[in-house]
Amino acid sequence: MTSPVLHTERLILRRLEAADFDAWAAFCADPETMRFLGGALNRAVAWRAMATMAGAWDVRGFSMFSVIERTSGRWIGRIGPWQPEGWPGTEVGWGLSAEFAGKGYALEAASAAMDYAFDTLGWASAIHTIHPDNAASIALAKRLGSINQGRVTLPAPLQGSVVDAWGQSAAEWRARRKG
């Protein structure tokens, strides 16, 4: 299976690679970055989280992409399709390292990932599971055209997480992209 590589104006979205691990581990260790993503992780747990996400490519045929800044070649986060067993829907999720927040990268990458989910994977809808206090992610979901569809329950071990599903249908996404 050839792994997809998506290109945007400033970013490359590609499958996770072993070389991404140091940046991934730093991302996972940052308490502010991980505030709404389950909390900071030590290096060993971060490795297992990355291996889980990387393995989803083989098990599901998709997973979040590594987001690479084109000009520097730096790993800046992970964004893309996600649906572990028991997940409340087909999700396009995101997380960027704190130093890259506020530059429009999340919108650029999430838009490419939404196109990929709908046009390549054939999803009928996409959600974003977001804690109600996560103002930055809510703002991004709104910029993507998603609406709050209400509280959802995540599977174990995340079943205690308080999250709402923001989302939209493929038809809504395509209509918005044309307009």
N, C-alpha and C positions, 0 to 999 in steps of 0.2 A: 504494500500500500504506500503510495506516495503521499507524504505529509503535505498538507496545504501550507502555502506561505502567502500571506496577505500583505500588500503594500499600500500605505497611505502616503500623504504628502510628506509627513515627518517620521513615520514609524514603519517598522517591519513587525508583523505578527507571525510567529512560527512556533512549531512544537517545542516543548521544553527539551533542553539538552543538559547533560551532566555539567557542562561549563557554566551553567546558570546558577549552580547551587550556592556559591558564596554570596551572590547578590540576593538570591531567594532567602537564604538564612538571615541575612541582615534585615531584609524586609519583614520577615516573621518575628524577629527579635525586637522590633521597634514597638513599644507599647501604644504609641499614638496611632501608628499605621494599623495595628491589629486591634484597636479598641472595639471596633464593630465586626471583627472577623474572627472572633473566638478567643482573643487574648494573645499576648506575646508567647512565642514558642522558643524553647531552647534549640540548639543546633540539631540534636538527635531527632527531636519530634518534628522539626522543620524538614529534615530529610525524608521522614516517613510521609509527611504531607505532600512534599514534592513528588515522591515516588507514586503516591496514590493518584495525583493529578496526571502525571505522565502515563501511568498504567491505564487510565481511562481511555486514552487514545486507542489502545489495543482492545479493551473490553467493550467500549461504547462506539468507537469510531470517531470520537470527538472529545475535546477537553479544552480547558482554557489555554490560550496561547501565551507564550512569553512575548512581552512587548519590548521591542528594541528601538532605542532612539537611533535614527538613521545617521545623523551627523557624527555621533560619538561612538556608536556601536554598543552602548551601555544597555544592560538589562534594567528596565525601569518599573516592571510590574507584570501582572498577569490579568488577562481579560479574555472572556470568551464563553463559549457554550459549556454548560455544566449540568449534569443530572445524575447524581449518585442514587443508588437504590433508595426508594422511599421518598425522594425529593418531591415537593408539592407541584412541580411543573418543570417544563423545559426552561432553563435559566440562562440568560447572558449576564454573567457577573463580572465584577471588576475589583481591582485593588492596585494602586500605584504606590511606589515609594514616596514618602513625604516630600522629598526634595523636588519631585516632579509634579506635585499637585498644583493646581491653579494655572496650568499652562495650556489647557485645552486638549491635552493628550488623551485623557479618559474619554472625552466625547468623540474624538477622532477614532480611537481604537474600538470603542463600544459600537459606534456606527458601522464600522467595517465588520465587526463580529455579528451584529444584527443582520446585516446583509448576508453574511455567510450562513447563519442559522436558518434564515428563511429561504434563500435562493439555492444554497448547496445542500443543506441538510433536510430541507423541505418541511421545517417546522410550521405548524399552523398558528402558534402563538409563542410568546416568550415572556418570562417574568424576571424580576430582579428582587431577591429577598433582602429587605432593608430594615434595619432597626429604626423605630420611629424617631429616635434622637439623632440619627445620622443625616444631618442637614445637607452635607455635600453630596451624598449619594442620592438623596431625594431630589435635589436640584438637577443632578445629571439625569435621573430617570425622567423628570419632567421635560428636560431639554430633548430627550430622545422621543418624547411624545407618549410616554407611559403614564398610566393613571393608577391610583391606589385601589387595588381590588380587595383589600382587607387582610386581616390577620391570618397567618398560616402557621402550621406546626411543622418543624423540621424533624427528620428522623434522628434516632439515637446516634451519637451521644449529644446531639445539639437540640434535643427536644425541649429544653428549658429556655432556649433563645426566643426573645420577643422580636418577631419580624412581621412586616407586612409584605405582601406580594404586589409589586408594582408591575404593570405589564400592558401588553397590547397584542392584537392579532397581526398576522402577516399582512392581511389586507389593509389594516390601519397603517402599518409601517410603510407599505408601498405607496399608499395614497399620500402620506405625509412627505415621503421622499420625492414624489413627482411634483408636489406643490411647492 
